[in-house]
């Protein structure tokens, strides 16, 4: 059990910080058709996992960047900027074939052949498009790994 004693003048601060480390706050960078499945997964996550943190709308409040869809070379700087804006712990989820390898557009001159060429990916959710349940289960496994202190890679 981590040290939950609060510093003087800040009662309960460490307890709150310790609890928030066990919940993943996800920022969705939906770039294409997989974003529809992410929306379904976000709604389903609240039903399947009560107490799960809702998706964040601001990079400063997130610790997971969920990238879904085709990442073009023109969009890549925006994805990297969103990653750089994540405070503290930074996790990346690659949702779908396009973000993992370029998908059916892999041979296009303008498509990044996998976001892992630029960002460290912690979880791949394969499929075209993957089912929402696959994302929900993947995020739950990430949360369990973090709670257990297990390495993510």
KOLKOL-888428 format. One record per residue (C-alpha): chain; residue in three letters; x, y, z. Coordinates in steps of 0.05 Angstrom, whole numbers. Layout:
BEGIN
A ala X Y Z .
...
//
This chain:
BEGIN
A unk 0 0 0 .
A unk 29 68 -19 .
A unk 42 123 32 .
A unk -23 161 37 .
A unk -2 211 90 .
A unk -19 282 68 .
A unk 32 338 72 .
A unk 19 390 126 .
A unk -37 438 106 .
A unk -63 393 50 .
A unk -107 341 82 .
A unk -125 282 38 .
A unk -83 304 -21 .
A unk -41 241 -26 .
A unk -101 196 -18 .
A unk -135 231 -77 .
A unk -72 228 -119 .
A unk -63 153 -104 .
A unk -135 138 -124 .
A unk -131 178 -189 .
A unk -69 139 -210 .
A unk -111 76 -215 .
A unk -162 106 -263 .
A unk -145 120 -336 .
A unk -168 186 -365 .
A unk -171 176 -440 .
A unk -165 230 -493 .
A unk -194 207 -559 .
A unk -157 229 -622 .
A unk -209 201 -670 .
A unk -185 211 -740 .
A unk -230 167 -783 .
A unk -283 113 -783 .
A unk -257 77 -721 .
A unk -278 138 -681 .
A unk -350 114 -686 .
A unk -331 50 -651 .
A unk -293 90 -598 .
A unk -357 129 -583 .
A unk -394 64 -574 .
A unk -339 38 -528 .
A unk -339 102 -487 .
A unk -413 94 -472 .
A unk -406 19 -459 .
A unk -347 30 -412 .
A unk -391 68 -363 .
A unk -440 10 -361 .
A unk -390 -48 -358 .
A unk -341 -15 -311 .
A unk -377 29 -260 .
A unk -329 80 -232 .
A unk -287 82 -295 .
A unk -265 152 -311 .
A unk -303 185 -368 .
A unk -264 204 -430 .
A unk -226 269 -422 .
A unk -239 329 -467 .
A unk -173 363 -452 .
A unk -102 335 -459 .
A unk -82 366 -392 .
A unk -134 321 -357 .
A unk -115 257 -393 .
A unk -61 205 -385 .
A unk -80 161 -445 .
A unk -79 183 -517 .
A unk -126 139 -557 .
A unk -109 144 -631 .
A unk -158 114 -680 .
A unk -162 118 -755 .
A unk -113 135 -810 .
A unk -56 179 -788 .
A unk -33 221 -847 .
A unk 33 256 -849 .
A unk -4 322 -846 .
A unk -43 302 -783 .
A unk 18 271 -748 .
A unk 43 337 -717 .
A unk -26 347 -684 .
A unk -24 276 -655 .
A unk 46 287 -628 .
A unk 24 354 -599 .
A unk -34 320 -563 .
A unk 15 268 -535 .
A unk 63 322 -512 .
A unk 6 358 -476 .
A unk -9 297 -433 .
A unk 18 311 -362 .
A unk 57 259 -322 .
A unk 43 188 -342 .
A unk 33 181 -417 .
A unk 2 120 -448 .
A unk -16 109 -521 .
A unk -70 63 -548 .
A unk -70 46 -622 .
A unk -142 29 -640 .
A unk -150 -4 -708 .
A unk -109 -28 -766 .
A unk -97 41 -797 .
A unk -64 71 -736 .
A unk -23 8 -723 .
A unk 4 -3 -794 .
A unk -30 43 -843 .
A unk -85 -7 -856 .
A unk -111 -12 -927 .
A unk -77 55 -942 .
A unk -7 31 -922 .
A unk 22 43 -992 .
A unk -2 115 -997 .
A unk 52 168 -998 .
A unk 15 210 -945 .
A unk -1 156 -893 .
A unk 42 144 -831 .
A unk 57 70 -831 .
A unk 40 62 -757 .
A unk 38 112 -701 .
A unk 89 70 -665 .
A unk 142 99 -711 .
A unk 134 164 -674 .
A unk 101 149 -606 .
A unk 111 92 -557 .
A unk 48 49 -562 .
A unk 26 13 -498 .
A unk -35 -23 -525 .
A unk -55 -46 -594 .
A unk -128 -61 -607 .
A unk -129 -97 -675 .
A unk -186 -98 -725 .
A unk -218 -59 -781 .
A unk -254 -32 -744 .
A unk -244 -66 -676 .
A unk -305 -80 -635 .
A unk -321 -31 -579 .
A unk -315 -88 -528 .
A unk -243 -98 -549 .
A unk -226 -27 -529 .
A unk -265 -32 -464 .
A unk -228 -96 -445 .
A unk -160 -67 -466 .
A unk -169 -5 -423 .
A unk -191 -49 -364 .
A unk -128 -91 -372 .
A unk -85 -29 -373 .
A unk -118 -5 -309 .
A unk -106 -73 -276 .
A unk -33 -73 -298 .
A unk -23 -4 -269 .
A unk -57 -24 -204 .
A unk -13 -86 -198 .
A unk 49 -47 -215 .
A unk 64 -93 -273 .
A unk 105 -67 -332 .
A unk 62 -48 -391 .
A unk 108 -74 -446 .
//
